[in-house]
Amino acid sequence: MPAQGQHATTPDAMVQELLSKTGISRDETFLENMITHHESAVAMAKLMVGKTERPELEQLAQDIIVSQSKEIEMMKGWLNEWYGR
């Protein structure tokens, strides 16, 4: 379990952390962990752009960057709007 104010970074740890929460704490933790998860996906996708010979992977990477960046901003907005963070 992460220290107070810190959140899990591996998928299994994120699930375990979420299982230990209830109510608003669970909601906040879900958003925080999903932001971390999406930021990792965007970072990995950026490493693929222009570095693969597979057009399908290039398109997937571009799609991940666009869609998950939008979702990150949406979730950050909710954290701010709902929880003042």
C-alpha positions in Angstrom: 0.0 0.0 0.0 1.5 3.4 -0.9 2.3 6.0 1.8 -0.3 8.7 2.6 -0.6 11.1 -0.3 1.1 8.7 -2.7 -0.7 6.4 -5.1 0.1 3.0 -6.6 1.8 2.9 -10.0 1.5 -0.8 -11.1 -1.9 -2.1 -12.4 -2.1 -4.7 -9.7 -1.2 -2.2 -6.9 -3.8 0.2 -8.3 -6.5 -2.4 -8.1 -5.5 -3.3 -4.6 -5.4 0.3 -3.5 -8.9 0.9 -5.0 -10.2 -2.2 -3.2 -9.1 -0.7 0.1 -11.2 2.5 -0.4 -14.8 3.4 -0.1 -17.0 6.4 -1.0 -15.4 9.6 -2.0 -12.0 8.3 -1.2 -12.5 5.5 -3.7 -13.7 8.0 -6.3 -10.7 10.2 -5.9 -8.3 7.3 -5.9 -9.9 5.9 -9.1 -9.4 9.3 -10.8 -5.9 9.7 -9.6 -4.8 6.2 -10.6 -6.5 6.5 -14.0 -4.7 9.7 -14.7 -1.4 8.0 -13.8 -2.4 5.0 -16.0 -3.3 7.3 -19.0 -0.2 9.4 -18.6 1.9 6.2 -18.9 0.0 5.1 -22.0 0.5 8.5 -23.6 4.3 8.4 -22.8 4.6 4.9 -24.3 2.6 6.0 -27.4 4.8 9.0 -27.9 7.8 6.7 -28.0 6.2 4.7 -30.9 5.4 7.7 -33.1 7.7 7.7 -36.1 9.6 4.6 -34.8 7.5 1.8 -36.1 7.2 0.3 -39.6 3.7 -0.8 -38.9 1.1 1.8 -39.9 -1.4 0.2 -37.6 0.9 0.8 -34.6 1.6 4.3 -35.7 -2.2 5.0 -35.9 -2.8 3.3 -32.6 -0.1 5.4 -30.9 -1.6 8.6 -32.4 -5.1 7.6 -31.3 -3.9 6.9 -27.8 -2.1 10.3 -27.5 -5.2 12.2 -28.7 -7.9 10.2 -26.8 -6.1 9.6 -23.5 -4.8 13.2 -23.4 -8.4 14.4 -23.6 -9.4 12.0 -20.9 -6.5 13.1 -18.6 -7.7 16.7 -18.9 -11.3 15.7 -18.2 -10.4 13.7 -15.1 -8.1 16.4 -13.8 -11.0 18.8 -14.3 -13.3 16.6 -12.2 -10.7 16.3 -9.4 -10.6 20.1 -9.3 -14.3 20.7 -9.7 -15.5 18.0 -7.3 -12.6 17.9 -4.7 -10.8 21.2 -5.1 -7.6 19.5 -6.3 
